[in-house]
Amino acid sequence: MRLDIEARKAPVAAFYSDVRLNPEQVPHGYYRYSIRETDGGSGEPATIERDVLVNHLMDILTTENLDSLIEKNDGYLNISDYDYDDSHCVSFPKSILSPRYFHD
């Protein structure tokens, strides 16, 4: 998945899962974030946040640490555009995937 963020010039590449990911299952070197969808159940991603309780759309894994950028922007990053690539959808929490999986 490619996410364009208003607060950043370069897009963020991420693997995505439509189920909540357990932080203990995240492979070393990856960061887990949650995507909030727009109001009304449209299925459109709206923001990237550390954790989303209401309007949770999906969780993502990325090699980029977005924590400081999220903190600077009141706890969320607005998504201005996105593109899905179904080959990067991961199945969690059935098993803990090795970091090698993400590099193949």
Beta strands, then each sheet from edge to edge (+ up, - down):
strand 1: 2-5
strand 2: 12-13
strand 3: 15-17
strand 4: 31-37
strand 5: 45-49
strand 6: 56-62
strand 7: 77-83
sheet 1: 2+ 1- 7+ 5- 4+ 6- 3+
end
